Amino acid sequence: MAAATLARRIGRSGVLPLCCRLPAWDRAARPPPGPAQPPGLPLAPCRSFSNNKIQVELDESSGVAMMKFKSPPVNSLSLEFLTEFSISLEKLENNKACRGVIITSALPKIFSSGLDITEMCGKSIEHYTEFWRAVQEMWLRLYGSNMVTVAAVNGSSPAGGCLVALSCDYRIMAENPKFSIGLNEAQLGIVAPFWFKDTFVNVVGHRIAERSLQLGSLHPAPEALKLGLVDELVPEEKLMEKAAAVMAQWLALPDHARQLTKTMMRKAVLDRLVAHREEDIKNFISFVSKESIQKSLRMYMEMLKKRKS
Ligand SMILES: CCCCC/C=C/C(=O)SCCNC(=O)CCNC(=O)[C@H](O)C(C)(C)COP(=O)(O)OP(=O)(O)OC[C@H]1O[C@@H](n2cnc3c(N)ncnc32)[C@H](O)[C@@H]1OP(=O)(O)O
């Protein structure tokens, strides 16, 4: 199905951020999961669905879904990717058998390269509107999710990729100093919107966020740990095992208590975007339509290509 059609469908379905929905207290009561499953073993019984860019497998016995980004070369967050992402989250959220999701990448060395820059270059106002609505939708769903969300960051994760990780409940990163993470928008000559910033501040605090945002810093994994941008580092081969163990720990608590606490911590930030969604889209369009911004984005893309050759 074309991305535009999928995106329109989300728009028509009037999806509300989860902070505005009835919480899922009525989910099937489950006993706390046992010890984490050993790595490499297939999770069973398993329901899986796979779209073009994201693969999802739900282990119904543990209530844990594994979501893998698989959009080469760099898992950039295109309109199509974002639409699949939101739909996948919605499917899991509405599935009573699912209580948590681990988000990772199926590609080596890259978690996600952030928003697809080509979606912000030389496109129509209609396209920018649709794209930005899809970015908002993804964040509202992920940040407002009632599920436990664990990011297993197995590669670099700039800008929008970092936002995905920041929006989860817990971040585990592969301890490779070549992998970096951060909101580097300023390096592209663009500005992270207020809700990117709010999400960042909620994780690392105001001072660290301010410095990192102004400098557009990409932090190598060990530095990201020191700043609290990720919660722990583990050797790459242990990443999924650790993510499963962390998930089991979080799922050992009663859903309703954890979910109410999460809502209490995140609601103000979510509500702020919900209240200003249309204004935020207008701001994005007016910003990205500026010739100077278009020039910066084109130059950045050229720099990426030159660096390669
Ligand atoms: C305006 C309001 C604010 C909007 C907020 C914006 C948020 C964002 O997320 S903006 C995007 C920020 N992202 C980045 O700065 C990352 C840029 N990419 C990289 O640094 C690197 O590509 C990498 C570290 C992610 C991977 O490096 P490497 O493995 O060496 O791969 P290449 O650099 O050779 O890239 C392969 C291929 O992919 C293209 N590409 C990379 N990132 C993006 C992207 N974000 N959007 C679109 N395309 C991207 C890159 O140009 C290469 O293309 P080809 O040369 O055609 O193969």
The ligand as an SDF file (V2000), in Angstrom:
LIG
                    3D

 57 59  0  0  0  0  0  0  0  0999 V2000
   13.5040   21.1250   10.2240 C   0  0  0  0  0  0  0  0  0  0  0  0
   12.9020   20.8050   11.5450 C   0  0  0  0  0  0  0  0  0  0  0  0
   13.7040   19.8580   12.3820 C   0  0  0  0  0  0  0  0  0  0  0  0
   13.6730   18.4690   11.9070 C   0  0  0  0  0  0  0  0  0  0  0  0
   14.3760   17.5530   12.8630 C   0  0  0  0  0  0  0  0  0  0  0  0
   15.2990   16.6790   12.1200 C   0  0  0  0  0  0  0  0  0  0  0  0
   15.6420   15.5070   12.5510 C   0  0  0  0  0  0  0  0  0  0  0  0
   16.5170   14.6070   11.7830 C   0  0  0  0  0  0  0  0  0  0  0  0
   16.5500   13.4290   12.0680 O   0  0  0  0  0  0  0  0  0  0  0  0
   17.4460   15.2200   10.4750 S   0  0  0  0  0  0  0  0  0  0  0  0
   18.4790   13.8610    9.9660 C   0  0  0  0  0  0  0  0  0  0  0  0
   19.7550   13.8480   10.7440 C   0  0  0  0  0  0  0  0  0  0  0  0
   20.5460   12.7100   10.4090 N   0  0  0  0  0  0  0  0  0  0  0  0
   21.8610   12.7490   10.2810 C   0  0  0  0  0  0  0  0  0  0  0  0
   22.4980   13.7500   10.4640 O   0  0  0  0  0  0  0  0  0  0  0  0
   22.5380   11.4590    9.8700 C   0  0  0  0  0  0  0  0  0  0  0  0
   23.1960   11.5800    8.5430 C   0  0  0  0  0  0  0  0  0  0  0  0
   23.8090   10.3350    8.1840 N   0  0  0  0  0  0  0  0  0  0  0  0
   25.0140    9.9210    8.6690 C   0  0  0  0  0  0  0  0  0  0  0  0
   25.6510   10.5450    9.4920 O   0  0  0  0  0  0  0  0  0  0  0  0
   25.5280    8.6220    8.1360 C   0  0  0  0  0  0  0  0  0  0  0  0
   24.8270    8.3190    6.9560 O   0  0  0  0  0  0  0  0  0  0  0  0
   25.3670    7.4460    9.1180 C   0  0  0  0  0  0  0  0  0  0  0  0
   26.3490    7.6270   10.2830 C   0  0  0  0  0  0  0  0  0  0  0  0
   23.9610    7.3260    9.6340 C   0  0  0  0  0  0  0  0  0  0  0  0
   25.7500    6.1440    8.3660 C   0  0  0  0  0  0  0  0  0  0  0  0
   27.0090    6.2630    7.8060 O   0  0  0  0  0  0  0  0  0  0  0  0
   27.4660    5.2230    6.6650 P   0  0  0  0  0  0  0  0  0  0  0  0
   27.1890    3.8480    7.1170 O   0  0  0  0  0  0  0  0  0  0  0  0
   28.8560    5.5900    6.3110 O   0  0  0  0  0  0  0  0  0  0  0  0
   26.4550    5.4760    5.4720 O   0  0  0  0  0  0  0  0  0  0  0  0
   26.4600    6.6910    4.4150 P   0  0  0  0  0  0  0  0  0  0  0  0
   26.7590    7.9650    5.0820 O   0  0  0  0  0  0  0  0  0  0  0  0
   27.3110    6.2930    3.2560 O   0  0  0  0  0  0  0  0  0  0  0  0
   24.9270    6.7210    3.9910 O   0  0  0  0  0  0  0  0  0  0  0  0
   24.3670    5.7460    3.0910 C   0  0  0  0  0  0  0  0  0  0  0  0
   23.3320    6.4370    2.2340 C   0  0  0  0  0  0  0  0  0  0  0  0
   22.2700    6.8870    3.0670 O   0  0  0  0  0  0  0  0  0  0  0  0
   22.0680    8.3080    2.8690 C   0  0  0  0  0  0  0  0  0  0  0  0
   21.6130    8.8720    4.1450 N   0  0  0  0  0  0  0  0  0  0  0  0
   22.2230    8.8170    5.3310 C   0  0  0  0  0  0  0  0  0  0  0  0
   21.4830    9.4220    6.2620 N   0  0  0  0  0  0  0  0  0  0  0  0
   20.3620    9.8570    5.6630 C   0  0  0  0  0  0  0  0  0  0  0  0
   19.2060   10.5510    6.1110 C   0  0  0  0  0  0  0  0  0  0  0  0
   19.0470   10.9130    7.4090 N   0  0  0  0  0  0  0  0  0  0  0  0
   18.2530   10.8490    5.2240 N   0  0  0  0  0  0  0  0  0  0  0  0
   18.3840   10.4910    3.9320 C   0  0  0  0  0  0  0  0  0  0  0  0
   19.4570    9.8150    3.4360 N   0  0  0  0  0  0  0  0  0  0  0  0
   20.4410    9.5120    4.2970 C   0  0  0  0  0  0  0  0  0  0  0  0
   23.4380    8.8190    2.4470 C   0  0  0  0  0  0  0  0  0  0  0  0
   23.3170   10.0510    1.8120 O   0  0  0  0  0  0  0  0  0  0  0  0
   23.8820    7.6860    1.5570 C   0  0  0  0  0  0  0  0  0  0  0  0
   23.1900    7.8420    0.3250 O   0  0  0  0  0  0  0  0  0  0  0  0
   23.8710    7.4100   -1.0670 P   0  0  0  0  0  0  0  0  0  0  0  0
   25.1260    8.2430   -1.2050 O   0  0  0  0  0  0  0  0  0  0  0  0
   22.8550    7.7560   -2.1100 O   0  0  0  0  0  0  0  0  0  0  0  0
   24.1610    5.9590   -0.9590 O   0  0  0  0  0  0  0  0  0  0  0  0
  1  2  1  0
  2  3  1  0
  3  4  1  0
  4  5  1  0
  5  6  1  0
  6  7  2  0
  7  8  1  0
  8  9  2  0
  8 10  1  0
 10 11  1  0
 11 12  1  0
 12 13  1  0
 13 14  1  0
 14 15  2  0
 14 16  1  0
 16 17  1  0
 17 18  1  0
 18 19  1  0
 19 20  2  0
 19 21  1  0
 21 22  1  0
 21 23  1  0
 23 24  1  0
 23 25  1  0
 23 26  1  0
 26 27  1  0
 27 28  1  0
 28 29  2  0
 28 30  1  0
 28 31  1  0
 31 32  1  0
 32 33  2  0
 32 34  1  0
 32 35  1  0
 35 36  1  0
 36 37  1  0
 37 38  1  0
 37 52  1  0
 38 39  1  0
 39 40  1  0
 39 50  1  0
 40 41  1  0
 40 49  1  0
 41 42  2  0
 42 43  1  0
 43 44  1  0
 43 49  2  0
 44 45  1  0
 44 46  2  0
 46 47  1  0
 47 48  2  0
 48 49  1  0
 50 51  1  0
 50 52  1  0
 52 53  1  0
 53 54  1  0
 54 55  2  0
 54 56  1  0
 54 57  1  0
M  END
$$$$
